[in-house]
Amino acid sequence: MGEQQRRSQTHAGTRHPAPPGVRTIFQRLKTFRRSLPALAAPIAPIVLIVPILLGLYGCDTDMPAGVLDLDGNPVDPIAGAGAPITVTLFVDSDCPVSNRYAPEVRRLHSHYLSRGVKFWLVYPDPDISVETIREHMRAYGYDMAALRDPEHTLVRRAKAQVTPEAGIFLPDGELVYHGRIDDRYLDLTRRRPEATEHDVAAVLDALLEGGDVDATWNPAPGRSLKTMSEPAVGCYIRDFK
């Protein structure tokens, strides 16, 4: 066997040790891989708890979690409405007060739709089915878009407490009013034959006329917006969940 052939065989069968710097890199990679589970352990609870905290404290996100149309699609009813004013009307199929307001809700929708106001019916009961919602809308003549809010994302955003109750938003998401539709109900057992103060209509008229609706604005003598933004009379939403 020639000298050149022996050198070739010796070279092919020999494993040359890696330079010290390369060995150090590989050793550090192995150490890092072994330590990954230990590093991930303290991070996992944080990853899990952040969404819970966001839900508990009602933090807004670009797309409200859990707000769905009747086809099950996620919806942002304020930013996605493309309207100068958005009204969320919280209703329930089994709430007598809510159902008695159906004619007034229809009237508001019909009157302000042509002026660019977007209305949403919002069903906050997490147990209500889409079929029940559709049946309820047919029975009470609702012809506006409806949403399910089983996680009460919109409830928190509109600060709603009962059904029926309204939230009025500007395009940037600012809540300018939340509370009763009008003053027909004094409490669950007493109501006026006719409303004397039409709160939602008054706020919408002021906004559409270019007025600044803030805490000092008085739509009626002696009543500021802060005073107006109180729970309506009806069925408590907290009982739904």
C-alpha positions as CSV (number, residue, x, y, z in Angstrom):
1,M,0.0,0.0,0.0
2,G,1.5,3.3,-1.0
3,E,2.2,6.1,1.5
4,Q,-0.4,8.4,-0.1
5,Q,-3.1,5.7,0.2
6,R,-2.3,5.0,3.9
7,R,-2.5,8.7,4.7
8,S,-5.9,8.9,3.0
9,Q,-7.3,6.0,5.0
10,T,-5.9,7.3,8.2
11,H,-7.4,10.8,7.5
12,A,-10.9,9.3,6.7
13,G,-11.1,7.2,9.8
14,T,-9.9,9.7,12.3
15,R,-12.2,12.0,14.4
16,H,-10.5,15.3,15.1
17,P,-11.5,16.9,18.4
18,A,-13.5,20.2,18.0
19,P,-11.7,23.4,18.9
20,P,-12.2,24.5,22.6
21,G,-14.5,27.4,21.6
22,V,-16.9,25.2,19.6
23,R,-17.0,22.6,22.5
24,T,-18.0,25.4,24.9
25,I,-20.8,26.5,22.6
26,F,-22.2,22.9,22.3
27,Q,-22.0,22.4,26.1
28,R,-23.9,25.6,26.7
29,L,-26.6,24.6,24.2
30,K,-27.0,21.3,26.0
31,T,-27.2,23.0,29.4
32,F,-29.8,25.4,28.0
33,R,-32.0,22.6,26.6
34,R,-31.9,20.8,29.9
35,S,-32.9,23.9,31.8
36,L,-35.9,24.8,29.5
37,P,-38.5,23.1,31.7
38,A,-37.3,24.8,34.8
39,L,-37.3,28.2,33.0
40,A,-40.9,27.7,31.7
41,A,-42.4,26.6,35.0
42,P,-42.5,30.1,36.7
43,I,-43.7,31.7,33.4
44,A,-46.6,29.4,32.9
45,P,-48.8,30.7,35.7
46,I,-48.3,34.3,34.4
47,V,-49.4,33.3,30.9
48,L,-52.5,31.7,32.3
49,I,-53.5,34.4,34.8
50,V,-53.2,37.4,32.5
51,P,-56.3,36.6,30.4
52,I,-58.2,36.0,33.6
53,L,-57.2,39.3,35.1
54,L,-58.1,41.1,31.8
55,G,-61.6,39.5,32.0
56,L,-62.1,40.3,35.7
57,Y,-61.2,44.0,35.4
58,G,-62.9,44.5,32.0
59,C,-59.8,45.6,30.1
60,D,-60.6,46.5,26.6
61,T,-58.8,44.8,23.7
62,D,-59.0,45.4,19.9
63,M,-61.5,42.7,19.6
64,P,-63.9,42.2,22.6
65,A,-63.5,38.5,23.7
66,G,-66.7,36.5,23.6
67,V,-68.9,39.0,21.8
68,L,-70.6,37.0,19.1
69,D,-73.2,37.6,16.4
70,L,-76.0,35.0,15.9
71,D,-73.8,33.0,13.5
72,G,-71.1,32.6,16.1
73,N,-68.7,35.2,14.6
74,P,-66.7,37.5,16.9
75,V,-67.8,41.1,16.6
76,D,-66.5,44.5,17.8
77,P,-69.8,46.4,17.9
78,I,-68.2,49.8,18.5
79,A,-65.1,50.0,16.4
80,G,-66.5,47.8,13.7
81,A,-69.8,49.6,13.5
82,G,-68.5,52.4,11.2
83,A,-71.1,54.8,12.7
84,P,-70.8,58.1,14.4
85,I,-72.8,56.8,17.4
86,T,-73.4,53.3,18.5
87,V,-76.1,52.2,21.0
88,T,-76.0,48.9,22.8
89,L,-79.4,47.8,24.2
90,F,-79.2,45.1,26.8
91,V,-82.3,42.9,26.7
92,D,-83.5,39.5,27.9
93,S,-86.2,37.2,26.6
94,D,-87.6,36.4,30.1
95,C,-87.5,39.8,31.6
96,P,-91.0,41.4,31.7
97,V,-89.7,45.0,32.0
98,S,-87.3,44.4,29.0
99,N,-90.1,43.0,26.9
100,R,-92.4,45.9,27.7
101,Y,-89.8,48.3,26.3
102,A,-89.8,46.5,22.9
103,P,-92.1,49.1,21.2
104,E,-89.9,52.0,22.5
105,V,-86.7,50.2,21.4
106,R,-88.2,49.7,17.9
107,R,-89.2,53.4,17.8
108,L,-85.8,54.6,18.7
109,H,-84.2,52.3,16.1
110,S,-86.5,53.4,13.4
111,H,-86.2,57.1,14.2
112,Y,-82.4,57.3,14.5
113,L,-81.3,54.7,12.0
114,S,-81.7,57.1,9.1
115,R,-79.5,59.6,11.0
116,G,-76.5,57.2,11.1
117,V,-76.9,55.7,14.6
118,K,-76.1,52.0,14.9
119,F,-78.2,49.9,17.2
120,W,-77.3,46.5,18.7
121,L,-79.5,44.3,20.8
122,V,-77.3,42.6,23.3
123,Y,-78.3,39.4,25.1
124,P,-76.1,39.0,28.2
125,D,-77.6,35.7,29.5
126,P,-74.9,33.1,28.8
127,D,-77.5,30.2,28.8
128,I,-79.8,31.7,26.1
129,S,-79.6,29.8,22.8
130,V,-79.4,31.4,19.4
131,E,-82.8,29.8,18.5
132,T,-84.4,31.4,21.5
133,I,-82.9,34.8,20.6
134,R,-84.2,34.5,17.0
135,E,-87.7,33.5,18.3
136,H,-87.7,36.4,20.8
137,M,-86.8,38.9,18.1
138,R,-89.6,37.6,15.8
139,A,-92.1,37.7,18.7
140,Y,-91.3,41.3,19.6
141,G,-90.7,42.7,16.1
142,Y,-87.0,43.4,16.5
143,D,-85.4,44.0,13.1
144,M,-81.9,45.2,14.2
145,A,-78.7,43.3,14.6
146,A,-78.3,41.1,17.7
147,L,-75.3,40.0,19.7
148,R,-74.6,37.4,22.4
149,D,-72.4,38.6,25.3
150,P,-72.0,35.4,27.4
151,E,-68.8,36.6,29.0
152,H,-70.2,40.0,29.8
153,T,-67.5,41.9,27.9
154,L,-70.0,44.5,26.7
155,V,-71.8,44.5,30.0
156,R,-68.6,45.7,31.6
157,R,-67.7,48.1,28.8
158,A,-71.2,49.7,28.9
159,K,-71.4,49.5,32.7
160,A,-74.8,47.8,32.3
161,Q,-76.5,46.4,35.4
162,V,-80.0,45.5,34.3
163,T,-82.1,44.7,31.3
164,P,-83.3,46.8,29.7
165,E,-80.5,49.3,29.7
166,A,-78.6,51.4,27.1
167,G,-75.0,52.2,26.5
168,I,-74.1,55.0,24.0
169,F,-70.6,55.1,22.5
170,L,-68.7,57.4,20.2
171,P,-66.5,56.0,17.4
172,D,-63.3,56.1,19.5
173,G,-65.0,53.8,22.1
174,E,-65.8,56.5,24.6
175,L,-68.9,55.7,26.7
176,V,-70.9,58.9,26.9
177,Y,-74.1,57.5,28.5
178,H,-75.2,54.3,30.3
179,G,-78.5,53.8,32.0
180,R,-82.2,53.8,31.5
181,I,-84.0,54.3,28.2
182,D,-86.6,56.6,29.8
183,D,-88.2,57.3,33.2
184,R,-91.3,55.2,32.7
185,Y,-90.5,52.8,35.6
186,L,-90.1,54.2,39.1
187,D,-89.4,50.7,40.4
188,L,-90.4,47.1,39.6
189,T,-93.9,47.7,40.9
190,R,-94.6,51.3,39.8
191,R,-94.6,52.8,36.4
192,R,-95.9,55.9,34.8
193,P,-98.6,55.7,32.0
194,E,-96.1,57.6,29.8
195,A,-92.5,58.5,30.1
196,T,-91.8,62.2,31.0
197,E,-88.0,62.1,30.3
198,H,-86.6,60.3,27.3
199,D,-82.9,59.9,28.3
200,V,-81.5,57.9,25.3
201,A,-83.3,60.1,22.8
202,A,-82.1,63.3,24.6
203,V,-78.4,62.1,24.5
204,L,-78.7,61.1,20.8
205,D,-80.3,64.4,19.8
206,A,-77.5,66.3,21.6
207,L,-74.8,64.3,20.0
208,L,-76.3,64.5,16.5
209,E,-76.7,68.3,16.9
210,G,-73.0,68.6,17.7
211,G,-73.3,69.1,21.4
212,D,-70.6,68.1,23.9
213,V,-72.1,65.5,26.1
214,D,-70.1,65.5,29.3
215,A,-70.6,65.5,33.1
216,T,-71.8,69.1,33.0
217,W,-74.3,68.7,30.3
218,N,-78.0,69.0,31.4
219,P,-80.5,67.4,29.1
220,A,-83.2,68.2,31.6
221,P,-83.5,70.8,34.4
222,G,-81.4,69.7,37.4
223,R,-80.1,66.5,35.9
224,S,-76.5,66.1,34.7
225,L,-75.2,63.2,32.6
226,K,-73.6,61.7,35.7
227,T,-76.9,61.6,37.4
228,M,-78.5,60.2,34.3
229,S,-76.0,57.4,34.0
230,E,-77.6,55.2,36.7
231,P,-79.0,51.7,36.5
232,A,-82.4,51.4,34.9
233,V,-85.2,49.4,36.5
234,G,-85.3,45.8,35.3
235,C,-83.8,42.4,35.7
236,Y,-80.3,42.3,37.2
237,I,-77.7,41.0,34.7
238,R,-75.5,39.6,37.5
239,D,-78.3,37.1,38.1
240,F,-77.6,35.6,34.6
241,K,-74.1,34.4,35.5
